Amino acid sequence: DQQVKQNSPSLSVQEGRISILNCDYTNSMFDYFLWYKKYPAEGPTFLISISSIKDKNEDGRFTVFLNKSAKHLSLHIVPSQPGDSAVYFCAASNNTDKLIFGTGTRLQVFP
Amino acid sequence: NAGVTQTPKFRILKIGQSMTLQCTQDMNHNYMYWYRQDPGMGLKLIYYSVGAGITDKGEVPNGYNVSRSTTEDFPLRLELAAPSQTSVYFCASSYRRKETQYFGPGTRLLVL
């Protein structure tokens, strides 16, 4: 049972436009959410996180939105840059020591 | 700071062979994790440790063993390699629960 789902395996966006990556979860006990970015042949790197007590967190070009009633979070990248081309994973945690990862969305930003 | 380092980067194993994937972190993190990533899939937790001497199973522990004798090191052992263990393995660490996990560069393992 996939508790964290990223239903879009890929997304293609023009440079300068907004990229929106989506993530849905099923476990209402999740209270902490993260986005990781992964380049080929490298490990994932942390991008941004949000606690369930918030509905928005912003860091430069990256904003994460959380809709608890819909069990949905999204990552907005504005403006998108070619260097943002990577695989993006969302992850969720409840009151345990573990993170549950989604399957990832491959973002391609073209000129 | 080197962060999280993993060796080897790539290995080919024959069915039934054994090997140890090494993971070391120099950030004095208490928590360490082993994940595997199969093509088109997310990261699945194999084992984790909340401190030296303490380990626990994740989602997919079968066929693997771990130990945590020091804060810095968290090796993953494959005793009898099987083709289903062909994957990319990532080690990660964090200082506390619910803090950012820092990942190593990964070990690509091919079992033939």
Interface residues (C-beta under 8 A of the other chain):
Chain A: V4 Q6 P9 Y32 L34 Y36 A41 E42 G43 P44 T45 F46 S49 F89 S93 T96 D97 K98 L99 F101 G102 T103 G104
Chain B: V4 Y31 Y35 G40 M41 G42 L43 K44 L45 Y48 V50 D56 G58 F90 A92 R97 K98 T100 Q101 Y102 F103 G104 P105 G106
